[in-house]
Amino acid sequence: MKKTYENAMRRLNEIATQLEKNELSIDDLATMLKESNELVDFCKAKLYQVENDCAQLQSEE
């Protein structure tokens, strides 16, 4: 599956739901937190890229 912003957000929501429902074991918690951090970093980078692209387009007009 291609890594997209939408897929990353969907996965983050899945993890958040599991955390809220206490569906994760202690053994899985560290793994999920690491995955969450990676997904958040990916989403931030995507948003930063889009923001820069928009700013560049505006400056060209």
N, C-alpha and C positions, 0 to 999 in steps of 0.2 A: 504494500500500500504506500502510495506517495505521501510524503510528509507535507501536509498543508496546515495553514492556520486553523481552518475549520476542524480538521481531524485532531489537531493538538488540543483545541478547546473542548472538543467532545470527550477526549480522553481525560482531560483535567476534570471535567464535570463528573465522569464516571468514578474517578478516584475520590473526588470530594464526597460523592454520594456514599461510597463505601466507608469513608472515614466517618461521616455523619451517622451511619447506621451501625458503626462498630463492627463492620464485616471483615476487617483485616486483622490477621494475627500479628503478634509482636514481631514475628520473624519476617512477615511481609511488609511491615510498616516502613522500615528503613529503605527497602527497595522502592516502594511507592513514593516515598518522599524524594528520593533521588530522581526518579522518573519525573515527578511533578516539577522539580527544580529545572530539569532539562527542558521540559515542555514550556515552562514559563519563560525561560531564556530564549527559546526558539520564537515564541509569540512576540516577545519584546523586540527581537531583532526584525521580525517581519513588519511590525508596526512602525518601527524606526525607519525601515527601508521605504515603506509607503509614504510616511511623512516627508522624508527627504525627496522622494520622487515628486510628490505634489508641490513641494516648495520650489523645486527646480522648474517644474512646468509653469508655475505662477511667475517665476522670475523671467522666463523666456517670453512671456506675453507682453 
